[in-house]
Amino acid sequence: MNTDTKEKYVIKEYFAINLKWYRFNKNYTQEHLAELCDLSSKYISDLERGKFSPSFTKMEKIARALNIEPYMLIKPDHINDIDSLPDKIDKKIGRNRNKKYKVE
């Protein structure tokens, strides 16, 4: 992928990362957020994976449900924190991905 193509999708990537970040910090499941926004949980999942870009109307619904301003969903604030998100989720739910299981 050339630089021009990468730069086209920066805002979509920021949106995906921030959506996941704010949803996690509100302790919302994708299903719960979807209910609050009157959207499907599959759509929320697709947004978090960067598969789609939301319309402004849907972005406003999502921001309202997360109790944040819409612009916060496209700021690059959490771009460096996203790698730690899976660890934080694992810790919260008590899962240890690094644990080696003994097979007998």
C-alpha positions in Angstrom: 0.0 0.0 0.0 1.5 3.3 -1.0 1.6 6.4 1.3 -1.2 8.2 -0.4 -3.5 5.2 0.1 -2.5 4.8 3.8 -3.2 8.5 4.4 -6.7 8.2 3.0 -7.7 5.8 5.7 -6.1 7.5 8.7 -9.4 9.0 10.1 -11.2 5.7 9.6 -8.5 4.0 11.6 -8.6 6.6 14.4 -12.4 6.2 14.5 -12.0 2.4 14.9 -9.4 2.7 17.6 -11.3 5.4 19.5 -14.6 3.6 19.3 -13.1 0.5 20.8 -11.3 2.6 23.4 -14.3 4.6 24.6 -16.6 1.6 24.5 -14.2 -0.5 26.6 -13.8 2.4 29.1 -17.5 2.7 29.5 -17.7 -1.1 30.1 -20.1 -1.5 27.2 -20.3 -4.6 25.2 -20.7 -4.2 21.4 -24.3 -5.4 21.9 -25.1 -2.8 24.6 -23.6 0.0 22.6 -25.5 -1.1 19.5 -28.8 -1.1 21.5 -28.1 2.4 22.8 -27.5 3.6 19.2 -30.3 1.6 17.6 -27.6 -0.1 15.4 -26.6 -3.7 15.0 -23.8 -5.2 17.0 -22.3 -6.5 13.8 -22.2 -3.0 12.5 -20.4 -1.8 15.7 -17.9 -4.7 15.3 -17.3 -3.8 11.7 -16.7 -0.2 12.7 -14.2 -1.3 15.3 -12.3 -3.3 12.7 -12.2 -0.4 10.3 -14.4 -2.2 7.8 -16.8 0.7 7.4 -16.9 4.4 8.0 -20.0 5.7 9.8 -22.2 8.5 8.5 -22.1 11.7 10.5 -25.6 10.8 11.9 -24.4 7.4 13.1 -21.2 9.0 14.5 -23.3 11.4 16.5 -25.5 8.6 17.8 -22.5 6.6 18.9 -20.9 9.7 20.6 -24.1 10.5 22.4 -24.3 6.9 23.7 -20.7 7.1 24.9 -21.3 10.5 26.4 -18.5 12.1 24.4 -18.3 14.8 21.7 -18.3 13.4 18.2 -14.9 14.9 17.3 -13.3 12.7 20.1 -14.0 9.7 17.9 -11.6 10.8 15.2 -8.8 12.4 17.2 -5.5 10.4 17.3 -5.4 10.4 21.1 -5.4 6.6 21.7 -3.4 5.5 18.7 -0.4 4.5 21.0 -2.6 2.9 23.6 -4.4 0.4 21.3 -1.7 -2.2 21.7 -2.3 -2.4 25.4 -6.1 -2.7 25.0 -6.2 -6.5 24.7 -4.1 -6.9 27.9 -6.4 -4.6 29.8 -9.4 -6.5 28.5 -7.8 -9.8 29.6 -6.9 -8.5 33.0 -10.5 -7.2 33.5 -12.1 -10.6 32.6 -9.4 -12.7 34.3 -8.0 -14.3 31.2 -4.3 -15.0 30.8 -3.3 -15.4 27.1 0.3 -16.0 28.0 -0.5 -18.9 30.3 0.9 -22.2 29.0 -1.4 -25.1 29.5 0.1 -28.4 30.4 -1.0 -31.2 28.2 -0.8 -34.7 29.7 
